[in-house]
Amino acid sequence: MGIAVIFALSLNLITGFCGQISLGHAAFYGIGAYCAAMITKSGLPFPLALAAGFLLAGMIGVVVGLASLRVRHDFLAITTMGVGFLFLGIVRQQDFLGGEMGLSGIPSSGLSKPAFMALVLIIAAAVTALSLYLKRSWMGYVFDSVADDEDTARMLGIDVARYKLAAFAMGTALAGLAGGLYAHNIRFIDPDSFGFVESITVLAMVVVGGIGSVWGVILAAAVLSVLPLWLQFISDYKLLLYGALLFTVMRFSPNGMAGMVTALKRRNRTAASGDPS
């Protein structure tokens, strides 16, 4: 659940804050996982592996962001989806990464289970604090303006490319950090763990929680990460479930769980004040 929160908040920085649609975010999750796993398998310490996965995913995110600056909306979604498929193709063809069979024998983090859980929760709390700070800072307002209308933001003197790259770098780096934690929690990774289904899963967390809402995304990530475990019989229909959730939320509550809570609070305040409207 904690890892899912970190992963979902990383996409929220890109899609929720800056309005850039990504359908290949799981690729950066996978980059962090494979990088961290290979480093610990080579005998280097776990903290170094996490840092390397974080940095590598962020650097590749900047490269992808630079290549995507000229495209928007649907074309950006297709571009990022292509990045996801490219990552899977590369991993499946490399024997030193385990190929189709996956990478097993990933060393332990060296932490006990409670200590590892505490580490994940501390990182999730730090990412939450960062997201809340960015949302309320001047950079958050800049991200909002870029998400609302890039052309108008550019006319106002905002360096749109710079801030789009900043959001992409932060979001992909945090996805890589989540991937490194995932690899050392499961201690086995394979390409299917970072495919298109995983990208749709994290997108569903952002949309269902409320695009741009920090607390809404955290709630949705917590629920959707454990829902398949509670309902084992739907595990084969995971993509169908998330697709239905996306359709339902976008049709009836475009602002997700956060929008529902806000509307409910407004209704309660109106009822308490006795305003008939």
N, C-alpha and C positions, 0 to 999 in steps of 0.2 A: 504493500500500500504506500509506504513512504517513498519507494523508488518511483512508483507511478505518479505520485504528486510532483516529484522533481521533474520527471519527464514531461508531464502535462504543462507545468508552469514554464518549461523551456519553450514549448510551442506557443504558449500564450504570449510570450514576449514578441514573437515574430508575427503571429496571426492576430492575436487579440489587441496588442498595443500598437503595432505598426501596419496592420492590415494586409500583410503579405501571406497569401494562401500557400501552404506547403503540403503536398501529398507524398513527400518522400522523407519525412522527418525521422522515420525509423532507421534510415541509413546512417545518420549521425549517432544515433543510439548504438547501432552496431559497430561503427568505427571506434567509439570509445570502449565498447566491450571487447572487441578483438585486440585492440592496441593494449589495453590493460592486461588482458589474459596472456598475451605473448610476452609481455615484459616480466610478469611474475613467473611464467614458465621458464624464462631465461635465468631466474635466480635473483632478480632485483626486488626490492621491497615493495609492499603493497601501496604505501602512500605515493611513491614515485610512479607506480603504474596508474593510479587514479589521476595524478597530475598530467601524465603523458596523454592519457585518453581525452582529458578535458582540453588540452592544448591542440592536439591533432584534429579533433572534431571541429574546434573553433577555427583553425587555420583552413581546413577544407571548406568550412562554411563560408569563410570570406571569399575563397576562390569561386565557389558556386554563386555567392551573392554578386560578385563582380560580373560573372557571366550572365546573370539574370537581371541586371539593372535596366536593360532595354525592354523588358517584357513585364506585363502587368496582368493581374486578375486571372482569367482562364489560362492564358499562355504561361504565366508563372507557375500555376498549378501543374500544368503538363510538364514544364521543365523540371520541377522538383520531383515529380513522379518518375521522370526519366533518370534522374540521379539515383533514386531508390533502386530501380531495376539495374542500373549500371553497377552499383555496389554489390548487389546479389550476384550478378554475372561474374564479377571479379573474384568474390569469395569462393564461389562454387568451382572455379577453375584452378584455385591455388591449393596444392596439396599441403603446403606448410601451414595453411589456415584450417586444415581439416576437410576442405572441399564439401561435398554433399553430406558427408557423414558427420560433420561438425567437429568442434574442438573439445576434447575431453581432457581430464587430468589437470584442470586448472587448480593451481595451489590454493590453499586456504589463505584468507586474509591475515591469519595469525591472531585474530580476535575471537573471543568467545561469542556465542550466539547473542547473549544480551548486550555485549559491548558493540557488536556489529550493528544490532538494531538501534542502539543509542547513537552510533555514528550516523546512520541513515536519517534518524529523526533530527539530529543537529543540523545536518546538511539541508534537509527539507525545510527546517525552520529558517535557516540562513537564506535559502532561495526565496522563501515566502517574504522575508523582511526586505530583500533586494527588490522583489517585484512591487511590494507596497511602496517602497521608497521611490522607485522609478515612476510609478503611476502618479504619485503626488508631487514629483519634482518638475523642474522646467523641462527636462528631457521627456517626461511623460506627456506634457502639453505639445511638444514638438512631434512626438510619435502620433498623437491624436490628429494633429493637423495633416501629417503625411498620410495617415490612414483615411481621413475624410476626403481630401482633394490634393493630390500631389502637385497639380499645376498651380493652384492657388498658393500652396505652401512655398513653391519655388518663386512665385511672384513676390512673396513677402520676404524673400531673402534667405530662406531656409535651404541649406545644402541637403537636398532630399537624398541623393546618393549616399552621402556620408552617414546619415541616420538610418537609412535602410540597411546599410552594411553593418552598422553598430548593432542593430537589433538582430540581424542574422548571425553575427559573430557570437553574441551573448547566448542566444537561443540554442545554437548548434553546440557550443562549448558545454553548456549545462546538460544537453542531451547526451553528450559524450561522457560526462561525469556520471549520469544516471546509468549509462551502459556499463561503465567500469564496476559500479556497485552491483549491478545485476549479474555480471559474469562471475563475480566472486561470491555472490550469494547462491547461485545455482550450481556453479563450478562445471557447467557444460553449456556450450552455445553452439547453435547451428544456424544456417542462413534463414530457415523458416521463422526464427525468432525475431527477425528484423525485416520482414517482408511487407508487402502492401497492406496486409490485414492489420499489422501493428501500427502502420501509419494512420489507417482509418480509425483504429481504436483510440489513439491519442487525440486525433481530431474530434472524435465523438466526445471525449472528456472535456475538451475546450468548448465545444458548441453546446453540449448539454448543460455544462456549468454556467455558461454565459460568456460569450466572447469578450475578453478584456477584463472580466471580473476575476480577481485573485481568489477570494474565498469561495466563489461559485465553482471555479475550476478545481480547487482542492477537494471540495465536497464530491463533485462528479468523479474525480480520479479515485477517491477513496471507495466510492460505491461501485464504480464500473470495474475496478481492479479485483474486487472480491466477489462480484456477482457471478461470474462463471464458476467459482469454487462453491458457492452456495447452491447453484443450480447446475449440477453436473450434466443433467440431461440436455442442456442447451449448448454445451461446449462445441458440438459440431455445427451449430448454427450461429456462432458468435458474430460473424460478419453480417448475417441477416438481421440479427438483433440490433447491432449498432447502426445499420442502415435504416432500420425502422425508427430507431430513436432519433437519428438525425432528421429524418423526414418529419416526424411528429413535432419535435421541438421547433424546427424552422417554420412549420406551418402554424402552430398554435401558440408558441412562446419563443419568438426569435431571440429574446434576451436570456433564454435558458433559466436555470434554477435561480440565478441571481435576480432576474427580472420578475419571476414569480414571487419571490420573497419581498421585493420592493413594492410590487402591486398589492400584496397582502397587507404590508405595513401601512400603505397609503389608504387602503380601504378601512383598516381598523382605526386610523386617526380620524378619518372622515366620520365613521360611525360614532366615535367617542365625542367628537365635537358637536354632533347633532345636525350637521349640514346635510340637508336632504339631497344635495347633488352628489 
